[in-house]
Amino acid sequence: MKTLPFNDYNYKTTKILEALNSASRSLAELKGVASSIPNQHILINAITISEAKDSSEIENIVTTHDSIYKVLTRNGFKDEAAKEVVNYRQAIWRGYEIVKKKGFISTNILVELQSMIEPNKSGIRKIPGTSLINSATGKVIYTPPQDEKEIRDLLKNLEDYINNEKNETDPLIKMALIHYQFETIHPFYDGNGRTGRILNILYLILVKLLDSPILYLSNYINKNKNKYYKLLNSFREENNYEEYIVYILKGIEITSKSTIELIKQIQNEMEKYKLEFKNKLPKIYSDNLLDALFYEVYTRISYIEEKCDVTRQTAATYLNKLTEAKLLEKEKIGRETIYKNTRLIELLSKF
């Protein structure tokens, strides 16, 4: 298996440069739009939920937004698929915090994130026998490196390439190559795809093309899944790097534009909600309370207590008044009551 950098490739073909220019412009616009939001955590929370759901669907882990939100807010709510999605979102946050603090991406960080996605201690593959199989035909599509030492050597090479600031290849093309190489090494028994997609966003943050984890290709890949796997294999078997790179760059462009649209819709929804809240319940309105209602799409009394620094009784009063004003919906699950921002749920479900 080849090691990075792939210096024998021409990254300045007409197709690649056209796709690169469009992707770079769209990503820069996304960075600017995102920086204009006062509370970016609201945006990040919303987008990472959709990403976690979409990324897990690529691995045939299918759940609903409703189940995900219940796992997040209700103690003891059991839905294994939804729990895996929530684990994935937690791994995104963990990776973001590490990269912002340490300023590099290491193999150990990827191992930690994979262990959050797939809660086990198996780590990097040690036992031969792993191969990628077409679930429909049973045919082996690709056999990754089998020897543990080779896998670790390849990961060290990848780590060096990721953190090499002197490499002159454009960062977006580097991201495409990093993703290809990680998926081709396939270092874990499970969770490679999801870990690799987190690596994409962490790299964009590392090279300061984004300030927060808000761009994900999973929705784009889901819509073009067969093409994605076909191009990975074409790159491996036929050295067809150009089409693969263009595909990833196109994904960055399309996803940047759709994320910009989502940001604008969230901003518009918050503004409309704010006006209605102020008109209907002026005595309890506060910016903190508004932010808390958009921080997660489900909330409960303890959240409002903490985020608004009020007593439990006051928090309960706020939430009940908001429900009466039809700004929230209340749902009783077992002995627990949760409150749903149905407008935000509906908005995110369309993304």
Phi and psi in degrees as a GROMACS rama.xvg file:
@    title "Ramachandran Plot"
@    xaxis  label "Phi"
@    yaxis  label "Psi"
@TYPE xy
-70.2468  149.387  LYS-2
-106.141  157.772  THR-3
-81.2122  153.037  LEU-4
-81.3709  153.608  PRO-5
-88.9628  79.2452  PHE-6
-73.9021  -13.1114  ASN-7
-87.7016  6.11517  ASP-8
-98.3657  150.229  TYR-9
-99.8871  106.986  ASN-10
-92.1669  9.05822  TYR-11
-116.041  31.3314  LYS-12
-70.2557  160.037  THR-13
-58.3694  -44.2739  THR-14
-62.1582  -45.1013  LYS-15
-66.4476  -45.0574  ILE-16
-65.4633  -38.5021  LEU-17
-64.154  -45.3877  GLU-18
-66.0601  -38.0127  ALA-19
-64.284  -43.9392  LEU-20
-60.9594  -45.2958  ASN-21
-64.7615  -43.4307  SER-22
-64.8475  -43.1012  ALA-23
-62.8567  -43.6129  SER-24
-62.3788  -46.8786  ARG-25
-64.7571  -40.806  SER-26
-66.4668  -40.4968  LEU-27
-63.8039  -38.0622  ALA-28
-65.1198  -41.9566  GLU-29
-60.3151  -45.1683  LEU-30
-58.0718  -42.7479  LYS-31
-67.2366  -43.3457  GLY-32
-64.4314  -43.2948  VAL-33
-63.3685  -36.5061  ALA-34
-69.3362  -14.1466  SER-35
-84.0569  -6.83388  SER-36
-86.2665  125.098  ILE-37
-59.5309  -44.0155  PRO-38
-115.025  91.7111  ASN-39
-68.4442  -20.9188  GLN-40
-62.3249  -32.4625  HIS-41
-61.5835  -46.899  ILE-42
-65.0817  -46.4918  LEU-43
-61.923  -43.9678  ILE-44
-59.1347  -44.8947  ASN-45
-64.1303  -46.3758  ALA-46
-72.0357  -38.445  ILE-47
-67.3102  -28.9983  THR-48
-64.3872  -48.0114  ILE-49
-63.5107  -40.5014  SER-50
-63.3411  -46.0343  GLU-51
-60.2799  -39.7094  ALA-52
-66.3439  -47.6673  LYS-53
-65.9624  -42.9073  ASP-54
-64.192  -38.812  SER-55
-69.3369  -32.812  SER-56
-64.4327  -31.6751  GLU-57
-59.3255  -32.383  ILE-58
-93.6879  16.0196  GLU-59
63.6901  29.0207  ASN-60
-101.294  98.1686  ILE-61
-107.864  129.985  VAL-62
-147.419  -175.331  THR-63
-114.668  157.754  THR-64
-56.6464  -39.4593  HIS-65
-60.1653  -46.2645  ASP-66
-65.6265  -38.5451  SER-67
-59.989  -47.0015  ILE-68
-65.8505  -33.2909  TYR-69
-69.8114  -38.2457  LYS-70
-61.4682  -37.9559  VAL-71
-68.9686  -32.9335  LEU-72
-112.18  -20.9869  THR-73
-108.928  123.34  ARG-74
-63.6653  127.689  ASN-75
83.6712  1.59818  GLY-76
-71.0066  126.762  PHE-77
-110.694  119.917  LYS-78
-157.138  104.036  ASP-79
-60.9021  -41.2162  GLU-80
-64.2711  -43.9894  ALA-81
-64.8804  -37.5857  ALA-82
-63.1776  -39.4625  LYS-83
-62.9625  -38.3749  GLU-84
-65.2883  -42.2416  VAL-85
-65.2986  -39.9656  VAL-86
-58.4639  -39.842  ASN-87
-63.4111  -43.8673  TYR-88
-63.8068  -39.172  ARG-89
-63.2643  -35.4844  GLN-90
-66.5334  -37.9518  ALA-91
-58.1393  -49.5731  ILE-92
-61.3821  -42.664  TRP-93
-62.9701  -45.9598  ARG-94
-61.4279  -41.7897  GLY-95
-60.5999  -46.1356  TYR-96
-62.6853  -41.4908  GLU-97
-65.8678  -47.233  ILE-98
-65.2938  -39.0422  VAL-99
-64.4402  -35.9746  LYS-100
-80.5565  -44.3194  LYS-101
-95.6379  -26.6778  LYS-102
73.9528  22.6329  GLY-103
-155.132  165.847  PHE-104
-122.136  122.184  ILE-105
-117.992  165.862  SER-106
-58.6801  -41.2016  THR-107
-61.1057  -36.596  ASN-108
-63.6769  -44.1695  ILE-109
-64.1094  -38.0334  LEU-110
-62.6471  -42.789  VAL-111
-62.9952  -43.468  GLU-112
-66.2789  -40.8993  LEU-113
-62.2443  -35.9152  GLN-114
-69.4539  -22.772  SER-115
-79.532  -35.9942  MET-116
-71.3371  -44.4352  ILE-117
-119.881  89.8089  GLU-118
-61.7628  85.3982  PRO-119
-152.547  173.534  ASN-120
-111.423  21.3597  LYS-121
-72.02  -30.0021  SER-122
61.6109  -147.753  GLY-123
-67.386  142.202  ILE-124
-57.8206  132.721  ARG-125
-117.459  -25.4235  LYS-126
-105.059  126.744  ILE-127
-63.2236  160.317  PRO-128
126.049  -6.90332  GLY-129
-77.8156  131.094  THR-130
-148.712  155.031  SER-131
-95.0031  127.332  LEU-132
-121.373  138.641  ILE-133
-69.9828  116.002  ASN-134
-64.7585  -25.1781  SER-135
-80.8943  -39.5855  ALA-136
-104.778  -19.6587  THR-137
79.7355  3.99022  GLY-138
-80.5827  140.658  LYS-139
-72.2149  122.293  VAL-140
-87.9559  -41.0215  ILE-141
-157.942  139.798  TYR-142
-114.698  111.669  THR-143
-76.4452  172.567  PRO-144
-51.8596  140.746  PRO-145
-104.99  -28.9364  GLN-146
-81.375  131.186  ASP-147
-59.4532  -41.9217  GLU-148
-62.5581  -42.6786  LYS-149
-62.7605  -42.5805  GLU-150
-60.7713  -45.5925  ILE-151
-66.2079  -38.5077  ARG-152
-63.673  -41.2029  ASP-153
-66.191  -38.7835  LEU-154
-66.944  -37.5897  LEU-155
-64.2366  -41.6569  LYS-156
-61.4911  -42.2521  ASN-157
-64.1803  -43.3213  LEU-158
-58.7551  -45.554  GLU-159
-61.5445  -41.2478  ASP-160
-66.5423  -43.204  TYR-161
-58.0512  -43.7224  ILE-162
-94.7879  4.60173  ASN-163
-83.9849  103.071  ASN-164
-76.543  -14.135  GLU-165
-84.913  -14.2195  LYS-166
-62.7947  131.591  ASN-167
-87.0655  -4.35464  GLU-168
-66.1415  138.078  THR-169
-56.2746  138.232  ASP-170
-56.5412  -33.2435  PRO-171
-71.2675  -35.6961  LEU-172
-69.0955  -39.3288  ILE-173
-59.5026  -40.9835  LYS-174
-60.1781  -42.8828  MET-175
-62.0886  -41.8474  ALA-176
-70.053  -39.1616  LEU-177
-60.8193  -44.5831  ILE-178
-62.8645  -46.2885  HIS-179
-57.6442  -47.8274  TYR-180
-66.0326  -41.3487  GLN-181
-62.9463  -46.9422  PHE-182
-66.8597  -29.3337  GLU-183
-76.4942  -37.3298  THR-184
-63.7487  -41.4617  ILE-185
51.1921  60.9468  HIS-186
-73.6795  -14.9923  PRO-187
-112.337  161.393  PHE-188
-68.5659  -33.1591  TYR-189
-153.042  157.849  ASP-190
85.9251  11.8449  GLY-191
-65.2466  -45.2674  ASN-192
-61.5197  -46.5677  GLY-193
-67.7466  -40.8682  ARG-194
-63.0131  -42.0449  THR-195
-62.8543  -35.146  GLY-196
-75.1174  -29.619  ARG-197
-68.7174  -39.2895  ILE-198
-56.5741  -37.0702  LEU-199
-54.6435  -53.1059  ASN-200
-70.5882  -35.3843  ILE-201
-63.9782  -35.8686  LEU-202
-67.486  -41.3818  TYR-203
-62.3676  -34.2561  LEU-204
-72.6699  -41.4299  ILE-205
-57.0568  -42.6366  LEU-206
-92.7103  10.7095  VAL-207
64.2242  26.8501  LYS-208
-80.8117  -18.6673  LEU-209
-139.713  153.056  LEU-210
-97.0176  -20.2999  ASP-211
-142.825  159.527  SER-212
-79.2844  81.1736  PRO-213
-125.648  3.46943  ILE-214
-119.659  121.492  LEU-215
-136.314  141.465  TYR-216
-94.8015  2.31939  LEU-217
-62.9822  -41.326  SER-218
-62.6852  -42.8503  ASN-219
-62.6538  -44.6859  TYR-220
-65.1711  -40.2356  ILE-221
-57.4186  -39.2685  ASN-222
-76.8424  -17.4555  LYS-223
-130.809  37.7255  ASN-224
-60.0542  -45.3694  LYS-225
-61.9438  -40.3277  ASN-226
-65.4821  -40.0802  LYS-227
-58.0469  -51.2163  TYR-228
-68.6738  -35.8183  TYR-229
-63.0094  -42.8538  LYS-230
-70.9447  -36.5191  LEU-231
-58.6023  -47.0633  LEU-232
-67.9901  -36.3018  ASN-233
-65.736  -35.7159  SER-234
-65.4471  -46.5173  PHE-235
-64.6685  -44.4059  ARG-236
-92.6664  -31.9026  GLU-237
-121.232  5.07487  GLU-238
61.8057  28.791  ASN-239
-85.0505  70.5889  ASN-240
-75.228  -31.1045  TYR-241
-61.6949  -50.4809  GLU-242
-62.7928  -39.7718  GLU-243
-62.7626  -47.7834  TYR-244
-61.6286  -44.1354  ILE-245
-60.8533  -40.2312  VAL-246
-60.024  -46.5895  TYR-247
-66.3661  -43.4217  ILE-248
-62.2781  -40.0038  LEU-249
-63.4424  -38.1551  LYS-250
-62.5437  -40.7205  GLY-251
-62.2393  -43.9763  ILE-252
-62.4655  -51.7544  GLU-253
-63.5461  -44.0879  ILE-254
-68.8383  -36.9034  THR-255
-59.6045  -45.7283  SER-256
-64.5639  -42.5777  LYS-257
-69.6118  -32.5866  SER-258
-70.2919  -37.8152  THR-259
-59.5288  -43.3805  ILE-260
-63.6707  -41.0458  GLU-261
-63.2905  -43.7969  LEU-262
-57.0726  -45.9697  ILE-263
-63.2625  -38.4357  LYS-264
-68.1376  -39.9129  GLN-265
-63.9705  -42.9189  ILE-266
-61.1593  -44.5855  GLN-267
-63.6153  -42.522  ASN-268
-64.3243  -41.8843  GLU-269
-63.0919  -39.0488  MET-270
-67.0913  -44.0014  GLU-271
-64.3043  -42.04  LYS-272
-62.5947  -41.9079  TYR-273
-60.6623  -45.6649  LYS-274
-63.997  -43.0048  LEU-275
-66.6197  -40.5881  GLU-276
-60.4549  -48.5965  PHE-277
-63.3995  -37.4684  LYS-278
-71.7007  -41.4335  ASN-279
-83.3585  -37.4681  LYS-280
-134.892  60.9685  LEU-281
-61.9928  -27.0751  PRO-282
-74.0193  -23.6996  LYS-283
-109.823  -4.30908  ILE-284
-64.2878  139.033  TYR-285
-154.833  154.164  SER-286
-62.5336  -36.4831  ASP-287
-61.3714  -43.0149  ASN-288
-67.4847  -41.2343  LEU-289
-59.4262  -47.5747  LEU-290
-59.6417  -40.619  ASP-291
-63.0807  -33.0797  ALA-292
-75.4306  -17.3382  LEU-293
-108.376  -3.99756  PHE-294
-65.5139  -46.9265  TYR-295
-130.146  153.908  GLU-296
-76.2654  -20.8003  VAL-297
-109.469  143.826  TYR-298
-139.641  171.155  THR-299
-146.355  174.315  ARG-300
-57.7876  -42.7877  ILE-301
-62.5423  -33.8444  SER-302
-62.0715  -45.6513  TYR-303
-68.2541  -38.2065  ILE-304
-52.5493  -50.5509  GLU-305
-70.9624  -49.1212  GLU-306
-74.9818  -26.9914  LYS-307
-106.856  -1.00527  CYS-308
54.0213  54.4954  ASP-309
-127.581  169.708  VAL-310
-73.2939  164.619  THR-311
-62.0976  -40.2071  ARG-312
-63.0573  -43.0217  GLN-313
-65.3297  -42.2507  THR-314
-60.4658  -42.6868  ALA-315
-63.695  -40.1523  ALA-316
-62.1672  -45.2826  THR-317
-56.6681  -50.7601  TYR-318
-66.5725  -37.2127  LEU-319
-68.4181  -39.2769  ASN-320
-64.9689  -40.0886  LYS-321
-64.7355  -34.3741  LEU-322
-68.4407  -45.1223  THR-323
-60.6542  -33.1248  GLU-324
-83.3465  4.0357  ALA-325
62.332  29.1158  LYS-326
-94.0022  -15.7462  LEU-327
-138.335  163.716  LEU-328
-119.065  138.024  GLU-329
-100.144  139.126  LYS-330
-136.93  130.363  GLU-331
-95.7895  121.325  LYS-332
-124.319  107.863  ILE-333
63.7988  -126.096  GLY-334
-96.2161  2.27244  ARG-335
-107.666  144.421  GLU-336
-110.586  129.132  THR-337
-119.263  156.656  ILE-338
-123.047  127.292  TYR-339
-107.521  132.088  LYS-340
-87.4268  84.0521  ASN-341
-65.4861  -26.7246  THR-342
-67.898  -41.3135  ARG-343
-70.3348  -38.3551  LEU-344
-59.2665  -46.1767  ILE-345
-63.6365  -40.1196  GLU-346
-62.7696  -47.1247  LEU-347
-69.5544  -31.613  LEU-348
-67.464  -18.7578  SER-349
-88.6873  -12.9388  LYS-350
